[in-house]
Amino acid sequence: MIRESISPTLLSPVKIGELSLKNRVVMAPLTRSRAGQERLPNAMMAQYYAQRAGAGLIISEATVVSKQGRGWVNSPGIYSDRQTQAWKQVIEAVHAQETPMFMQLWHCGRASHSGFHENAQLPVAPSAIAISGDDIHTPVGKQPHEVPRALETEEIPGIVEDYRRGAERAKTAGFDGVEIHGANGYLIDEFLQSKTNQRQDCYGGSLENRYRFLQEIVEAILTVFPAGTGWRAAFSQWRV
């Protein structure tokens, strides 16, 4: 009875701005570890998304915008020409079934480990506060969380630019839009939360200051995917 009353609406087409969906089902991001050490999308990933292209819209697994943003074994990236090119096979497979696809842009922040980074550099965060609790899975096995390095104020615009370039590469690969991963304890969320952001500069303290990093990222991405145009919309998920 419930199915009969809901399905006609759930499975009917809908238009959001200029974005036309064949139904109202959206596949949420589901992080996978299938991109190998070079973080390159591959045929297995294209098949995976094509199998799910019955949805009205697909949002990709979280995809790191830079080498610095890595923190999950074998998750994909969007910071090199090879990665950009490799994503095209995924988009072609999904578009062949008339389904649009967005990329979720990601930076792990302190939810990372020196084992992911060149020269064993520490992960970065708004403040030098480590994650407490469970260990992290790294390329060399489970390891304790480390105290991250607090970002210098002058470094932050470079990370904002990494997000903008990630969006630009996503567009080149054929994605219809992007979603900004701003939750779950990763870098953007770390700036938003007072318990992980104890900065004394313009990115810390008040809610307005803690929001500044996300605001700058959104504004930068809007130069690539203008808001409100559906096919080119930029979405953000975050919580305070």
N, C-alpha and C positions, 0 to 999 in steps of 0.2 A: 504493500500500500504506500509506504514511504517512498520507495523507488519510483513508483508510477507518478507520484506528485512532484518529485524533484527532477527526475531525468529530463523531461521536456525542456526545462530551463537550462539545466547544466550542460546539455548537449546541443543547445541551439547556438548559432553564430552570434558574435557580438563585435561591435566596433568601438575601440578605445582610441580617441583622437583619429589618427589616420591608420592605426593598426587594426587590421581585420583578422579576427580569430575565428576559426571554424567551429569552435566550441569554447566553453568557459573553464576548461580544465587547464591549469598551469602546472607544469612539472617543476617542482622546487629544486634548488641546487642540492646535489648529493655528492659529496666529496669522494673521489675514488683514487686509487693508486695504480693507475694503468699506463702512465705516460713515460715510464722508464727514468733512468738517471738524468737524461738530457731534457726531460719534461716536454717531450714532443707528442702531440696528439697522433693517433695511429688508426689503423683499420679497425681494430677491436673497438675503439672508442666511437668511430663512425657508425659501426654496426649497433652498438649500445644505444646511441641516441636515435638512430633510424628506427629501431624497434619501439621507441617510445614517442614517435612523431605523430601518433594519433591524438596527442594533447593539442590544445589550441595554441599554447606557447610553451617553449622549453627555456629554462634558465640553466646555464651550464654549471658544472661543478666549479667550486672556487678555483680561481686561476691567478697565480702570483704575478704581480706587476714588475718584479725585479728580483735579482739574485738575493738581495738583502731580505726580501719578503718571504723567502722559503722557510718552511717549518713543518712540512708534511712529506713523508717519503713518497717519491714518484708521482706527485700531483703535477698537473700541467702548468705551463707558464705562457706568458704573452709579452716577453721582453726581448725577443730576438726575431730576426727575419725568418729563420728556419721554423720557429714555433708558429709565426704568423702564417706561413705557407702551409704548414701541417694542419692547422685548424680548418683550412679550406675544404678538405675532404669530409670533415664532419658537417660543415654547413651545407655542402652540396647534397649530402645524404638526407639531411633534415628538410631542406628546401624542396627537394624532389617530391616530398609529400605535402607541399604547400603549408608548412609549419614554420613560423618565424622563430628565431632563437636569439636570446640575449646571453652575453657573457657576464659572469659574476667576477668582479675584480677584487683582489685579495692581497693583503700584507699581513703576515702572521705576527709581526711585532715580537713581544717577549715570549709568545707561545712558539718558541723555536729553540735552537741549540747551536752551539759553536760547530758541531759536527756537520751542519748543513752549509757552512760558510767557508769561503777561501781563507787560508791562513788562520783557521780556527777563531775567526772573529766572533765576538759575542753578539747575540741577538740585540736588537734595539727596542727601546720603549720610551714613553714620555718621561719616566722616572726609573731609577735603579732599584726596582722592587721585584723580587722573584715571585713566580707562581709557587704556591704552597700545595702540597698534596701529591697526587700521582706523578709518576715519572713520565717522560716523553719518549716516544718512539723515534729513533734517529737512524741514519744510515749505518751506524755501528751498534745498533741494538738499543734497548731501553736505558735511559740515562736520567739522573736527577735534573730537575730544572735548575738553570743557572741564574745568577743575578744579571739582568740585562744592562747594557750600556745606555745611559740616558742620552737622548738626542740633543745635540747643540741646536740652538735656535736657528742658526744659519743653515743647518742641514735640512730643515723641514720643507722649504720650497722645492728642493730636489726630489723629495718623495712625492709631493703634490704633482710634480712634472712626470714622475714615473706613472702615476695614475692616468694623467692626460695622454701620455704616449701609449699606455696600455689600451685606452679607449680608441685611440687612433689606429693602433694595430688591429684591434678587434673589428673596426669598421673596414679596414683593408681586407681582412680575412672573409668578410661578408656577413658578420653579425648584424642583426637588425637593431640592436641597442645594447645597453649594459646595465647591470645592477651593481651597486657599490656594497661590498660586504662590510657592514658597520656594526656587527654584533659579536656575541659569543667570545668575548675576551681577546679578540685580535686587535691590531694596532689602533684602528679608529675608535673602537670601544674603549681601549686603554686610555685614550685622550679624553673621552667623554666622562669616564668614571673618576670621581674624586679619590677613591681608594688606590687607584693606580696612577693618577696624575697629580703629582705634588709639585709641579713646576712653579717657578716664581716669575716667569716671563709672560708674554701675551698669549701663550697657549695653556696657561694654568690658572687656577684660582676660581674665578667666577664661572658660572655656567656658560656665559657668552664666550669667555676665553677658551674654555674646554671644548666648545663647539667649533671654534675657529678653524681647526684643522680639517674637519669634515666639510665645513662651508667652503673652504678654499678648494678642496678636492671636487666638490660638486660643481662649483663655478668653472673650474678648469675643464671638467668633462663636458659641461654644457657648450663649450666652444667646439666640441666634436659632434656630440649628439644633442642638439637643441631640445629642450623640454617641450612637452605638449604637442609633439608632432607624430606621436604614435610609433611609426617605424623607426624613428630616431630618438626615442625617449630615453632619458637617463633616470633610473630608479635608485632609491637609496633605502637601505634598511638599517635602523639603528635604534638604540634604546639608551635611556639615561637612568 
